Amino acid sequence: MQTVSQPPATTPKIILIALVLMMVLFVAVMSWLGFTRHDLFNSTGFDLAINEQIVWNTMNGRFFASSVEVDNSFADHFRPLLGALVPFYALFQTPKTLLVMQALALASAAIPLYLLAQHKLQNRWLALTFAAVYLAYPALGYIARFDFHIEVFAIPAFIAAFYMLETGRWTAASWFLIIPLLTKENMGFLAAAFGVYAIIRFKKYKWGTAWLVAGLLFTFLTIFWLIPAVRGESADAISRYAWMGEDPFEMLRNLLFNPALWFAHVFTRANLIYAVQLTLPLAFLPFVGWRELLLATPILGMNLLAEHFCQSTIYCHYAVPILPFVFIAAVMGLARLQSWFASQQAPSIHSGAIGALVLGSVISLWLWQPFQEVPILPSAFEPIGNAEVVKQALQAVPADGSLSLVTTNDYAPHLAQREELYIIGIPTQRVAPIDPDLVFLNLYDQQYIVCDQFRDYVTQLDKESYGVIFRTGGLIVMQKGSGSPEQFIDFVDNWNNCAG
């Protein structure tokens, strides 16, 4: 019986060149998108400034110190892999370094995805198509667009780990599974799912049991012991599920034995659109590979059950842990379709799959391309009216990182290289101090804060302690023990409702 035909011998070189060029293009475009947003003051403190401050503090000997939400990063998330970025950040100390590293991490997943598709489908052009669809995947573009998140490194790691499972390299698979555990506390659920999969599919009982236990133990220890111990209270993310119960045990009990409570919450029109957004670019092939798609069930369930405007959408970073399994499932689903037909039909199946993938990807990009404006996200390209004045004001801020500073969400990424940084307005999870060394406010920009909140904050400042070091065109920068006290008193006493 004739086997699947292979492309000419020169094809691998062409494929390699095409794959590299696509990855380079992705890194260039997504870095440009991140840089543009940042330069237009559309990047945010949540989460670009948070992550840069952690890396900057660690570089300067303050191990994972933070201030926007908590005093130490481990009180918020378990993400020690951030420390690995310190040497690169030390060379180029700007938030743009993190954005480039993120784009590189996301692009790198195309390599193990190509290898997995080539291994399972035995067609290099089809494997290259999967890599191309991945790099053009709308959710991936939004992940790259939405500031910086260290968990993006889990995407190439999970796909590589699965490829190692498929090729019988169990030790290598374990090494790749360790990487996601270093990016976020909930990744242990997915590592545990790998263990279950290995037991059921490959009968690897020892390896599978080890990862099942290790994954669950890791997540429970980090969420219910480490983070609360450092934080002094339970992890704040748990509050997103408060509607299911007063504590984690009641939430779990309702999840298992009270489906009527959560059924209507999960099966909504918005969540149906979410499922379509995740699978349409892959011509719905992930549903054929439903067994592998089930690996993402723990995180998918968490996203669908959470009461958070961004968690069950493709527009934020919460799709990161789901995305690798959507692509793995698509590859495995197509491999199963191929096995159901005689090998003589493989060329037709491959051609049809390439056409379906290209069509699904084109339609998805037309509907949800990441360069468009989305209501729940900060603008990508809209400039603020007094951008030039903001740039002048930033130059007036003392570079001394030991000076604490209070600002708003969209200027925090430009001022994160300091020991203490605080954000007022929305969003905020921590009350800013009323005696910082510096206050940086753009009264004309009320995207995350209203005028009354500006006034509520500045009127708390000691009139005898602060002076104005910059005040032009809606921008005001105040410093304790410096600048003009008369201007500060005039600013507070003759409040002009954010007129400048």
KOLSESE-452734 format. One record per residue (C-alpha): x, y, z; residue in three letters. Coordinates in steps of 0.25 Angstrom, whole numbers, padded with zeros to 4 digits, always signed. Example, Ala and Ser with C-alpha at 12.3 -4.5 7.8 and 13.67 -1.06 7.14 Angstrom:
2
+0049-0018+0031ALA+0055-0004+0029SER
# end
This chain:
500
+0000+0000+0000MET+0006+0014-0004GLN+0010+0022+0008THR+0008+0037+0009VAL+0017+0044-0002SER+0028+0053+0003GLN+0031+0067-0003PRO+0044+0068-0011PRO+0058+0067-0004ALA+0060+0082-0005THR+0047+0085+0002THR+0052+0085+0016PRO+0061+0096+0014LYS+0050+0105+0008ILE+0041+0101+0019ILE+0052+0105+0029LEU+0054+0118+0023ILE+0039+0121+0022ALA+0037+0117+0037LEU+0048+0126+0041VAL+0043+0138+0033LEU+0029+0136+0038MET+0034+0136+0053MET+0043+0148+0050VAL+0031+0156+0044LEU+0023+0152+0056PHE+0033+0157+0066VAL+0035+0170+0058ALA+0020+0173+0056VAL+0017+0170+0071MET+0029+0177+0076SER+0025+0189+0068TRP+0010+0188+0073LEU+0015+0188+0087GLY+0025+0199+0085PHE+0014+0208+0078THR+0004+0206+0090ARG+0015+0209+0100HIS+0020+0222+0093ASP+0005+0227+0091LEU+0003+0225+0106PHE-0006+0213+0104ASN+0001+0203+0112SER-0003+0201+0126THR+0002+0199+0140GLY-0007+0186+0140PHE+0002+0179+0136ASP+0014+0185+0129LEU+0018+0194+0140ALA+0016+0183+0151ILE+0025+0173+0144ASN+0036+0183+0140GLU+0037+0188+0154GLN+0039+0174+0159ILE+0050+0171+0149VAL+0056+0185+0152TRP+0056+0183+0167ASN+0061+0169+0166THR+0073+0174+0157MET+0076+0184+0168ASN+0076+0174+0179GLY+0062+0175+0184ARG+0057+0161+0181PHE+0044+0161+0174PHE+0040+0174+0182ALA+0027+0181+0177SER+0018+0191+0182SER+0006+0194+0172VAL-0002+0183+0178GLU+0007+0176+0189VAL+0020+0177+0195ASP+0026+0165+0188ASN+0022+0158+0175SER+0020+0144+0182PHE+0009+0150+0190ALA+0002+0152+0177ASP+0006+0141+0167HIS+0017+0130+0167PHE+0025+0134+0155ARG+0040+0132+0158PRO+0043+0131+0143LEU+0043+0146+0143LEU+0056+0146+0150GLY+0062+0139+0137ALA+0059+0152+0129LEU+0068+0160+0138VAL+0081+0159+0130PRO+0074+0163+0118PHE+0067+0174+0124TYR+0080+0179+0130ALA+0086+0181+0116LEU+0074+0190+0112PHE+0066+0195+0124GLN+0053+0199+0118THR+0039+0192+0118PRO+0041+0190+0103LYS+0051+0179+0106THR+0040+0171+0113LEU+0031+0173+0101LEU+0042+0168+0091VAL+0044+0156+0100MET+0029+0153+0101GLN+0028+0153+0085ALA+0040+0144+0084LEU+0034+0134+0094ALA+0021+0134+0087LEU+0028+0133+0073ALA+0036+0121+0078SER+0024+0112+0080ALA+0023+0111+0065ALA+0035+0102+0065ILE+0030+0091+0074PRO+0016+0092+0067LEU+0023+0090+0054TYR+0030+0078+0059LEU+0018+0072+0065LEU+0009+0074+0052ALA+0020+0068+0043GLN+0022+0056+0053HIS+0007+0053+0053LYS+0003+0057+0039LEU+0015+0054+0031GLN+0014+0066+0022ASN+0023+0078+0023ARG+0014+0088+0016TRP+0003+0085+0025LEU+0012+0086+0037ALA+0016+0100+0032LEU+0002+0104+0030THR-0001+0100+0045PHE+0011+0109+0049ALA+0006+0120+0040ALA-0008+0119+0046VAL-0002+0120+0060TYR+0006+0132+0057LEU-0007+0139+0051ALA-0016+0134+0062TYR-0024+0146+0067PRO-0023+0142+0082ALA-0008+0141+0081LEU-0008+0155+0075GLY-0016+0160+0087TYR-0007+0153+0097ILE+0005+0160+0091ALA-0003+0174+0090ARG-0008+0173+0105PHE+0005+0178+0112ASP+0014+0167+0118PHE+0012+0154+0125HIS+0022+0144+0128ILE+0013+0132+0126GLU+0014+0133+0111VAL+0026+0125+0113PHE+0017+0113+0116ALA+0012+0113+0102ILE+0024+0107+0095PRO+0027+0099+0107ALA+0014+0092+0107PHE+0014+0089+0092ILE+0029+0084+0093ALA+0025+0075+0105ALA+0014+0069+0097PHE+0023+0067+0085TYR+0033+0060+0094MET+0021+0051+0099LEU+0018+0047+0085GLU+0032+0043+0082THR+0034+0036+0095GLY+0044+0045+0101ARG+0039+0045+0115TRP+0050+0052+0122THR+0050+0063+0112ALA+0035+0065+0114ALA+0037+0066+0129SER+0048+0077+0127TRP+0038+0085+0118PHE+0027+0083+0128LEU+0035+0090+0139ILE+0036+0103+0131ILE+0021+0106+0132PRO+0021+0103+0147LEU+0031+0115+0148LEU+0021+0125+0142THR+0008+0124+0150LYS+0002+0116+0161GLU-0010+0110+0153ASN-0001+0103+0143MET+0000+0091+0152GLY-0014+0087+0148PHE-0009+0086+0134LEU+0003+0078+0138ALA-0006+0069+0145ALA-0015+0067+0133ALA-0002+0063+0125PHE+0000+0052+0136GLY-0015+0047+0134VAL-0013+0047+0119TYR+0000+0039+0120ALA-0007+0029+0128ILE-0019+0027+0119ILE-0012+0028+0106ARG+0002+0023+0108PHE+0000+0014+0120LYS+0012+0021+0126LYS+0007+0019+0141TYR+0019+0024+0148LYS+0022+0036+0140TRP+0007+0040+0139GLY+0004+0038+0154THR+0017+0046+0158ALA+0012+0058+0149TRP-0002+0057+0154LEU+0002+0057+0168VAL+0013+0068+0166ALA+0004+0077+0158GLY-0007+0077+0168LEU+0002+0078+0180LEU+0009+0090+0173PHE-0004+0098+0171THR-0010+0095+0184PHE+0003+0099+0192LEU+0005+0111+0184THR-0010+0116+0184ILE-0014+0112+0198PHE+0000+0113+0206TRP+0011+0121+0199LEU+0003+0133+0194ILE-0006+0134+0206PRO+0007+0133+0215ALA+0014+0144+0208VAL+0002+0152+0205ARG-0004+0151+0219GLY-0018+0147+0214GLU-0024+0138+0203SER-0020+0141+0188ALA-0029+0151+0183ASP-0033+0143+0170ALA-0041+0134+0179ILE-0051+0145+0181SER-0055+0144+0166ARG-0062+0131+0170TYR-0069+0136+0182ALA-0082+0135+0176TRP-0080+0120+0176MET-0078+0119+0191GLY-0072+0126+0204GLU-0059+0117+0203ASP-0051+0108+0193PRO-0057+0096+0199PHE-0072+0101+0197GLU-0068+0105+0183MET-0063+0091+0180LEU-0075+0085+0186ARG-0084+0094+0178ASN-0076+0091+0165LEU-0078+0076+0167LEU-0092+0075+0173PHE-0099+0087+0169ASN-0098+0088+0154PRO-0111+0097+0154ALA-0103+0108+0161LEU-0092+0109+0150TRP-0099+0104+0137PHE-0105+0117+0133ALA-0093+0124+0137HIS-0084+0116+0127VAL-0093+0114+0116PHE-0096+0128+0111THR-0095+0135+0097ARG-0082+0142+0101ALA-0076+0129+0105ASN-0080+0122+0092LEU-0074+0133+0084ILE-0061+0131+0092TYR-0061+0116+0088ALA-0063+0120+0074VAL-0052+0131+0074GLN-0042+0120+0080LEU-0046+0109+0070THR-0050+0116+0057LEU-0036+0120+0052PRO-0033+0105+0053LEU-0046+0101+0045ALA-0052+0095+0057PHE-0042+0083+0057LEU-0039+0084+0072PRO-0053+0078+0074PHE-0049+0066+0066VAL-0037+0065+0075GLY-0046+0066+0088TRP-0037+0057+0096ARG-0025+0066+0095GLU-0034+0078+0097LEU-0039+0073+0110LEU-0025+0075+0115LEU-0029+0090+0116ALA-0041+0087+0124THR-0036+0092+0137PRO-0032+0106+0132ILE-0044+0107+0123LEU-0053+0104+0134GLY-0047+0115+0143MET-0048+0125+0132ASN-0063+0122+0129LEU-0066+0122+0144LEU-0059+0135+0148ALA-0066+0148+0150GLU-0056+0156+0143HIS-0059+0164+0130PHE-0046+0160+0123CYS-0044+0145+0127GLN-0053+0138+0117SER-0049+0146+0105THR-0038+0145+0095ILE-0035+0160+0097TYR-0026+0158+0110CYS-0015+0149+0114HIS-0024+0138+0121TYR-0025+0130+0108ALA-0010+0127+0110VAL-0011+0113+0117PRO-0022+0109+0107ILE-0016+0113+0094LEU-0005+0102+0093PRO-0016+0091+0095PHE-0025+0097+0085VAL-0014+0095+0075PHE-0010+0082+0080ILE-0024+0077+0079ALA-0025+0082+0064ALA-0013+0075+0060VAL-0017+0062+0067MET-0031+0063+0062GLY-0026+0064+0048LEU-0017+0052+0050ALA-0029+0044+0054ARG-0037+0049+0042LEU-0026+0044+0033GLN-0025+0031+0040SER-0040+0028+0037TRP-0038+0029+0022PHE-0029+0020+0013ALA-0015+0025+0012SER-0017+0028-0003GLN-0027+0039+0001GLN-0016+0046+0010ALA-0012+0056-0001PRO-0027+0061-0003SER-0028+0062+0012ILE-0016+0070+0014HIS-0020+0079+0002SER-0034+0081+0008GLY-0028+0083+0022ALA-0019+0094+0017ILE-0030+0101+0010GLY-0039+0100+0022ALA-0028+0105+0032LEU-0025+0117+0023VAL-0040+0120+0021LEU-0043+0119+0036GLY-0030+0128+0039SER-0034+0139+0029VAL-0049+0139+0034ILE-0044+0140+0048SER-0034+0151+0045LEU-0045+0159+0038TRP-0054+0158+0050LEU-0044+0159+0062TRP-0030+0164+0057GLN-0022+0170+0069PRO-0020+0184+0062PHE-0034+0188+0064GLN-0040+0196+0075GLU-0047+0187+0086VAL-0056+0193+0096PRO-0051+0186+0108ILE-0036+0189+0104LEU-0028+0202+0105PRO-0027+0208+0091SER-0015+0203+0082ALA-0013+0215+0074PHE-0021+0227+0079GLU-0011+0238+0084PRO-0015+0246+0096ILE-0017+0261+0094GLY-0005+0266+0102ASN+0005+0255+0099ALA+0017+0265+0096GLU+0014+0271+0110VAL+0014+0258+0116VAL+0028+0255+0110LYS+0033+0268+0116GLN+0028+0265+0129ALA+0034+0251+0129LEU+0047+0258+0127GLN+0045+0266+0139ALA+0043+0254+0149VAL+0056+0251+0157PRO+0062+0238+0152ALA+0066+0234+0166ASP+0059+0221+0168GLY+0058+0222+0183SER+0048+0233+0182LEU+0034+0227+0184SER+0024+0232+0173LEU+0009+0232+0171VAL+0002+0233+0157THR-0009+0227+0149THR-0010+0214+0141ASN-0005+0219+0128ASP+0007+0226+0133TYR+0012+0215+0142ALA+0019+0208+0131PRO+0028+0220+0128HIS+0031+0222+0143LEU+0033+0207+0148ALA+0048+0208+0151GLN+0047+0211+0165ARG+0046+0204+0178GLU+0032+0209+0182GLU+0021+0212+0171LEU+0006+0213+0174TYR-0006+0215+0165ILE-0018+0223+0168ILE-0032+0223+0161GLY-0036+0210+0153ILE-0032+0200+0154PRO-0025+0199+0167THR-0024+0189+0178GLN-0016+0197+0188ARG-0018+0211+0195VAL-0007+0220+0191ALA+0001+0227+0202PRO-0002+0241+0205ILE+0013+0245+0207ASP+0020+0240+0194PRO+0033+0247+0189ASP+0026+0249+0176LEU+0013+0251+0170VAL+0011+0251+0154PHE-0003+0254+0149LEU-0009+0257+0135ASN-0022+0264+0139LEU-0026+0264+0124TYR-0026+0249+0124ASP-0038+0243+0131GLN-0037+0229+0125GLN-0035+0222+0138TYR-0039+0233+0148ILE-0049+0244+0149VAL-0046+0258+0153CYS-0052+0257+0167ASP-0042+0245+0170GLN-0031+0254+0166PHE-0036+0265+0176ARG-0038+0255+0187ASP-0024+0250+0186TYR-0016+0263+0185VAL-0024+0270+0196THR-0019+0259+0205GLN-0004+0264+0203LEU+0002+0273+0213ASP+0002+0287+0208LYS+0015+0290+0215GLU+0023+0278+0210SER+0020+0279+0195TYR+0024+0288+0183GLY+0022+0288+0168VAL+0033+0284+0159ILE+0025+0284+0146PHE+0012+0289+0143ARG+0008+0292+0128THR-0004+0287+0119GLY-0011+0279+0129GLY+0002+0272+0135LEU+0006+0274+0149ILE+0018+0268+0156VAL+0019+0270+0171MET+0031+0267+0180GLN+0032+0266+0195LYS+0043+0276+0199GLY+0045+0282+0185SER+0039+0291+0175GLY+0030+0303+0177SER+0021+0302+0190PRO+0013+0314+0185GLU+0009+0307+0173GLN+0005+0295+0180PHE-0004+0303+0190ILE-0010+0311+0178ASP-0013+0297+0171PHE-0020+0292+0183VAL-0027+0304+0188ASP-0032+0309+0175ASN-0036+0295+0169TRP-0041+0297+0155ASN-0047+0284+0152ASN-0036+0278+0144CYS-0035+0290+0135ALA-0020+0290+0136GLY
# end
